[in-house]
């Protein structure tokens, strides 16, 4: 039995990044031997085990052969005859196909270290085309490493285009698309994910509602970048800057302007009612990808209400309270911060405005804090009951919100 550290741990250590997960490949062993040594089996589709003390993953070296469509269409061979080189050869990118032996010596049959230095995401072999999830994974890795100067190799992008043209991407199930998407939205530059998918044609297949935003003009006085698709890229990047690693904020940022793709041509570049027009496509994409319920709910609220937040200083106190109630903020107070973060990303995700202030944020946070000071107890003590309590609380909330808002 020989054990090698593989994949992300090797890659990230060589990049000087924190190593989050340490995965290992075991060569020359069997499941029975692993269990006898105290490892716990956890793999469903192939032999993966957890170390009895560290709980790190140890997978038997394996090869895969295409046997059908999609990412499930593989037959797996994992026996003592499979070499480390065989195992590394089935991986997606050269930078993920490196290993270190127990003495720390690098095993790099596909030039991963060279591509790390050159900042290139390159496929390991022509077998890359056999797994459509790899289109999403490469785009996600670009979202992670684009700030370091990485790009996708031309020949790898050619294979990604071929996979789209051949219909392989059509076989991706919603759960896998969502799993990769939420990871990409939590990376430092989610726009690179969108750009990579658009370059190979997969954005049109997997996210037609987002793809439709490109080429749709906006009023230049509010959006110097003009193109709505470019604006969306800037917003998801700003969301990643304001809320690093938060895919909920990223998802809401991604879909907040979907209604602009539905603006009638004769109304362009104005987008009156785009908030209402956006509800249907936000619901459609959330349902199709089986996104979590809170992601779907908050995304719809951000789509519907973000322009109200931008106009906070102009709103009547009662309208501000309506906004909080539509967010269900008194039961879910975290939504106020989440919603305002998305709105700030929208406002600052525009050409030349990345470092601008967003005064609506502190204004609405202060108004909500004031509204939260209103409790039911005094009204109950005064003898009010049922709906009368709710109405009295609402009047008092409007009053304290008015006091919290700036006066002319």
Secondary structure, 3 states (H helix, E strand, C coil): CEEEEECHHHHHHHHCCCCCCCEEEEECCCHHHHHHCCCEECCCCCCEEECCCCCCEEEECCEEEECCCCCCCEEEECCCCCCHHHHHHCCCEHHHCCEECCCCCEECCCCHHHHHHHCEECECCHHHHHCCHHHHHHHHHHHHHHHHCCEECHHHHHHHHHHHHCCHHHHCCHHHHHHHHHHHHCCCCHHHHHHHHHHHCHHHHHCHHHHCCCCCECCCCCCCCCEHHHHHHHHHHHHHHHCCCCHHHHHHHHHCCHHHHHCCHHHCCCCCCHHHHHHHHHHHHHHHCCCCHHHHHHHHHHHHHHHHHHCHHHCCHHHHHHHHHHCCCCCCCHHHHHHHHHHHHHHHCCCCCCCCCCHHHHHHHHHHHHHCCCCCHHHHHCCCCCHHHHHHHHHHHHHHHHHHCCCC
